[in-house]
Amino acid sequence: YRTIDFEQGIYLNSYLASTLGRHVFDLTFSGNTNLNNGNIDANGNYHYLAVYSGLSITGERDFEKFSIKPRVSIDGAYSKTKDATVTAKQLSTQQIGTLKVAPYKGARADLEIVFSNEKSDNHVNNNIDSNIYEFAPRYSCSSSVGVESGDCGYGGYSRIAINNSDNGQIELLLDYEDINGIKRSLVNVGYRYPILKDIGSIESSYDMSSDGDKNAAISLNLKFWEL
């Protein structure tokens, strides 16, 4: 594992791992009861070598009027397996053969870049008003192990948060994605009100998805200590 610091708030992370293993199996299959020919016992083993690797870009870079938070990751896996040796036995008959095992491979790539613009105003009474605007396009593509075709799609979200130390914070989030032609969208509205000099808060949220699901929640949060 390795991390490279670009000294601008952005980090490049990478990893490489491998495993070498041996699988042993012992299976029993029911024979034809009408012929009374007994069960079929099959046992054998095979060896494999698997390699895993990945890269990711994380961190946050501040500019004069906005900041960016890249969330990029690429992961892959590949496994090469020797042909499995199989011994099958039924009553007094025994056969030895091999089974060809195809290589296994899988990969996934995710890309999301959060563009954020936060504006703050200090008032005379030291209350702070801040407005946060975020926009985050994303793209993802994955191919599961043993599956030839993959799932790819795009989407993103837009978020607005207005915060005031007297009146609390209200937030609106819109999210949309299209994965292989399947479209999903979500609308979320949240509100947070600080209590007991910000020792606790009352939080409520409501979200509605394009699938017709609707959820509402309210919670009371208290901080007894802070590390």
Disulfide bonds with the S-S distance in Angstrom:
Cys141-Cys152 1.73
